[in-house]
Amino acid sequence: CLALATAAPATTLLSLTNADFQTGGANTVPTGWTGGGDTLNNVVLYNSGGSIPAGVSVLGVKRANNWVQQSFLTSEATADTFDQFTVTFDSGWRNNTSPTRNLDIFFQIVDVSVTPDTAGFVLAEAEYDFPLTVPDNQRDVYRVIQTGNTVTMSYDNTLPSLAGNEIALRIITSDDTFNSFDPTGWVD
C-alpha cells in the first residue's frame, strides 16, 4: 500500500485511486493507474500464487524501463503546490532463483503538462534498491523483505513554468534492472 505525503509546511496526505493495488485483474495495470515503457505489462498486479495472502494484491515490477503512474487531483496538488513528497511502502520478492542482478525502481514526480522528452518532465525522483538477500530459492514464493520503506523526493516548485501544471506519481523500473522475469520484485 502506498502512502503519499507532502511537506509544506505541515504533512498533507494526497489521494490516489487504488493506492493499495487491490483493484484490477491479475497481470494487468492496476485500476486507476496507467502503464507504459519498453515492454508493456511489466509493472502489473500480482494477486495469486506463492504466499500472497488471499484477497491481497501487490504491484509486481519486472524488466527494465517500465512504469505505472497516476495523476494527482489538481484540487489537491499541482507542480507548484508542494516541493517535497514522501512515499511509504512495503517491498518483497517473488523469485525462481536467488537474485544475482540489480532490481532498482524509481519513484518520480512527473509533470504531465509537458511531453516526456522535455527536461522538465521528471521534477523529482528517489531510487529504491531491492535487497538481494532472500530466504531461499523456493520457486514462486512471494516474500516480504522490508516494511515501512520511505523515499522522499524534492524539487524547486517556485519556477513560474510550473504554475498550475498537472503532476503524477510514477513508479518506474531502472534501465540497469535485469531483463527477465526472474526474479520479480513487488511493492505494496
Secondary structure, 3 states (H helix, E strand, C coil): CCEEEEECCCEEECCCCCCCCCCCCCCCCCCCCEEEECCCCCEEEECCCCCCCCCCCEEEECCCCEEEEEECCCCCCCCCCCCEEEEEEEEEEEECCCCCCCCEEEEEEEECCCCCCCCCCEEEEEEEECCCCCCCCCCCEEEEEEEEEEEEEECCCCCHHHCCCCEEEEEEECCCCCCCCCCEEEEC
